[in-house]
């Protein structure tokens, strides 16, 4: 029986370690923040700098806290997440405080289109063998009789290939 207890206890050595990300805040921290009376300075003193601000509104501060656990061959699993959105009046006084949950989340659809990029459509083999024979070590000597750069500025292929005009 003691051997079984030791063996099971040893399994905990390989258990994933939860990781705290973002701001760690407690419920009593939120109790000290009152809409209508707290200012941006008060909030920053209690909670610190916001995790982010709204994209088009500097008066909306967002604090994010989450505990994640690593997953083998995958993205970390979120065990606990707290998001608090604070909206301030232009004068700097806190107007609203909202605790967001998973019910407030929205699914974002991924777009399957691709962005074109300049360059050639060379295969892997063409890319690997494309520069073989193009390098000329004497091209960088510039102006030494017949060993000059021949107008290609020391680059073995004279600028041809995947360069932009």
Kinemage of the C-alpha trace (Angstrom):
@kinemage 1
@onewidth
@group {chain A} dominant
@subgroup {mainchain}
@vectorlist {calphas} color= white
{ca unk a 1} P 0.000 0.000 0.000
{ca unk a 2} L 2.769 2.564 0.753
{ca unk a 3} L 4.275 1.825 -2.663
{ca unk a 4} L 0.998 2.725 -4.355
{ca unk a 5} L 0.794 6.001 -2.416
{ca unk a 6} L 4.351 6.924 -3.440
{ca unk a 7} L 3.661 6.025 -7.080
{ca unk a 8} L 0.484 8.107 -7.192
{ca unk a 9} L 2.199 11.015 -5.468
{ca unk a 10} L 4.955 10.870 -8.097
{ca unk a 11} L 2.369 11.399 -10.842
{ca unk a 12} L 1.728 14.877 -9.495
{ca unk a 13} L 5.269 15.825 -10.509
{ca unk a 14} L 4.191 15.620 -14.135
{ca unk a 15} L 0.893 17.479 -13.728
{ca unk a 16} L 0.627 20.687 -15.756
{ca unk a 17} L 1.370 23.838 -13.798
{ca unk a 18} L -1.332 26.530 -14.050
{ca unk a 19} L -0.073 29.931 -15.211
{ca unk a 20} L -1.537 33.251 -14.075
{ca unk a 21} L -1.711 35.782 -16.907
{ca unk a 22} L -2.755 39.389 -16.786
{ca unk a 23} L -3.824 41.330 -13.739
{ca unk a 24} L -4.506 39.420 -10.540
{ca unk a 25} L -7.311 41.284 -8.761
{ca unk a 26} L -9.570 40.353 -5.903
{ca unk a 27} L -13.243 41.086 -5.271
{ca unk a 28} L -12.370 43.600 -2.527
{ca unk a 29} L -10.290 45.544 -5.102
{ca unk a 30} L -13.437 45.928 -7.182
{ca unk a 31} L -15.439 46.943 -4.096
{ca unk a 32} L -13.085 49.923 -3.652
{ca unk a 33} L -13.967 51.215 -7.127
{ca unk a 34} L -17.280 53.077 -7.253
{ca unk a 35} L -18.935 54.376 -10.436
{ca unk a 36} L -19.709 58.074 -10.092
{ca unk a 37} L -16.977 58.815 -7.556
{ca unk a 38} L -13.776 56.958 -8.550
{ca unk a 39} L -11.427 58.627 -11.001
{ca unk a 40} L -8.919 57.220 -13.493
{ca unk a 41} L -6.139 57.936 -10.958
{ca unk a 42} L -8.044 56.022 -8.246
{ca unk a 43} L -8.555 53.019 -10.536
{ca unk a 44} L -4.928 53.025 -11.612
{ca unk a 45} L -3.804 53.125 -7.976
{ca unk a 46} L -6.016 50.126 -7.088
{ca unk a 47} L -5.791 47.968 -10.234
{ca unk a 48} L -2.723 49.347 -11.986
{ca unk a 49} L -2.348 50.055 -15.689
{ca unk a 50} L -5.143 48.558 -17.821
{ca unk a 51} L -4.389 45.479 -19.895
{ca unk a 52} L -5.731 47.313 -22.930
{ca unk a 53} L -7.934 50.197 -23.936
{ca unk a 54} L -10.815 50.220 -26.399
{ca unk a 55} L -9.625 50.644 -29.970
{ca unk a 56} L -11.464 53.871 -30.670
{ca unk a 57} L -12.061 55.145 -27.130
{ca unk a 58} L -9.254 55.898 -24.668
{ca unk a 59} L -11.871 56.318 -21.924
{ca unk a 60} L -12.720 52.599 -21.910
{ca unk a 61} L -10.206 50.532 -19.968
{ca unk a 62} L -10.154 46.741 -20.019
{ca unk a 63} L -8.511 44.547 -17.380
{ca unk a 64} L -8.008 40.865 -18.247
{ca unk a 65} L -7.013 38.068 -15.886
{ca unk a 66} L -6.819 34.378 -16.727
{ca unk a 67} L -5.400 31.148 -15.414
{ca unk a 68} L -4.264 28.767 -18.141
{ca unk a 69} L -2.990 25.213 -18.114
{ca unk a 70} L -0.707 23.790 -20.813
{ca unk a 71} L -2.159 21.081 -23.063
{ca unk a 72} L 0.052 18.569 -24.814
{ca unk a 73} L 0.166 19.277 -28.566
{ca unk a 74} L -2.392 22.070 -28.357
{ca unk a 75} L -3.250 25.546 -27.160
{ca unk a 76} L -3.322 26.212 -23.410
{ca unk a 77} L -6.674 25.519 -21.775
{ca unk a 78} L -8.253 28.500 -20.010
{ca unk a 79} L -9.331 27.403 -16.530
{ca unk a 80} L -10.505 30.783 -15.274
{ca unk a 81} L -10.934 34.133 -17.002
{ca unk a 82} L -12.110 37.496 -15.683
{ca unk a 83} L -12.557 40.567 -17.858
{ca unk a 84} L -13.590 43.916 -16.440
{ca unk a 85} L -14.518 46.843 -18.699
{ca unk a 86} L -14.474 50.305 -17.153
{ca unk a 87} L -15.926 53.344 -18.946
{ca unk a 88} L -14.890 56.831 -17.902
{ca unk a 89} L -16.510 60.187 -18.603
{ca unk a 90} L -14.389 62.726 -20.502
{ca unk a 91} L -13.778 64.396 -17.115
{ca unk a 92} L -12.064 61.185 -15.877
{ca unk a 93} L -14.805 59.961 -13.508
{ca unk a 94} L -15.794 56.292 -13.683
{ca unk a 95} L -19.233 55.894 -15.288
{ca unk a 96} L -19.731 52.135 -15.598
{ca unk a 97} L -18.010 48.951 -14.466
{ca unk a 98} L -18.957 45.685 -16.143
{ca unk a 99} L -17.685 42.177 -15.420
{ca unk a 100} L -17.687 40.231 -18.700
{ca unk a 101} L -18.126 36.465 -18.757
{ca unk a 102} L -18.004 33.718 -21.378
{ca unk a 103} L -21.628 34.527 -22.259
{ca unk a 104} L -20.483 37.939 -23.504
{ca unk a 105} L -17.909 36.411 -25.855
{ca unk a 106} L -18.470 36.430 -29.600
{ca unk a 107} L -17.211 33.893 -32.080
{ca unk a 108} L -14.968 35.408 -34.720
{ca unk a 109} L -15.082 33.748 -38.118
{ca unk a 110} L -11.747 33.305 -39.858
{ca unk a 111} L -11.459 34.481 -43.454
{ca unk a 112} L -10.049 31.846 -45.785
{ca unk a 113} L -8.789 34.288 -48.413
{ca unk a 114} L -5.067 34.814 -48.967
{ca unk a 115} L -3.103 37.994 -49.430
{ca unk a 116} L -1.040 38.120 -52.627
{ca unk a 117} L 2.644 38.890 -52.217
{ca unk a 118} L 5.219 39.994 -54.785
{ca unk a 119} L 7.745 37.487 -56.001
{ca unk a 120} L 7.972 34.458 -58.195
{ca unk a 121} L 6.150 31.174 -57.937
{ca unk a 122} L 9.215 28.963 -57.709
{ca unk a 123} L 9.050 25.403 -56.480
{ca unk a 124} L 11.121 24.251 -53.501
{ca unk a 125} L 13.653 22.626 -55.814
{ca unk a 126} L 13.948 25.812 -57.909
{ca unk a 127} L 14.482 27.842 -54.757
{ca unk a 128} L 17.191 25.496 -53.490
{ca unk a 129} L 19.059 25.234 -56.778
{ca unk a 130} L 18.230 28.679 -58.209
{ca unk a 131} L 21.417 30.420 -57.037
{ca unk a 132} L 23.843 27.630 -57.904
{ca unk a 133} L 26.467 29.098 -60.248
{ca unk a 134} L 25.343 32.703 -59.788
{ca unk a 135} L 27.859 33.631 -57.085
{ca unk a 136} L 31.070 35.185 -58.368
{ca unk a 137} L 33.600 35.903 -55.602
{ca unk a 138} L 35.550 38.253 -57.884
{ca unk a 139} L 32.487 40.457 -58.472
{ca unk a 140} L 33.060 42.365 -55.236
{ca unk a 141} L 36.605 43.435 -56.184
{ca unk a 142} L 35.296 46.248 -58.439
{ca unk a 143} L 37.736 47.953 -60.812
{ca unk a 144} L 40.572 45.388 -60.791
{ca unk a 145} L 40.964 44.917 -64.518
{ca unk a 146} L 38.916 42.051 -65.891
{ca unk a 147} L 37.671 41.028 -62.435
{ca unk a 148} L 35.281 43.982 -62.090
{ca unk a 149} L 31.718 43.820 -60.918
{ca unk a 150} L 30.347 44.060 -64.464
{ca unk a 151} L 27.510 46.307 -63.345
{ca unk a 152} L 25.896 44.013 -60.799
{ca unk a 153} L 27.103 45.775 -57.635
{ca unk a 154} L 28.628 42.642 -56.184
{ca unk a 155} L 25.413 40.666 -56.086
{ca unk a 156} L 25.943 37.433 -57.997
{ca unk a 157} L 22.827 37.610 -60.168
{ca unk a 158} L 22.854 41.311 -61.020
{ca unk a 159} L 19.582 42.011 -59.232
{ca unk a 160} L 17.486 39.604 -61.304
{ca unk a 161} L 15.078 37.244 -59.646
{ca unk a 162} L 12.754 38.196 -56.802
{ca unk a 163} L 13.581 41.905 -56.660
{ca unk a 164} L 10.962 44.620 -56.926
{ca unk a 165} L 11.298 47.273 -59.677
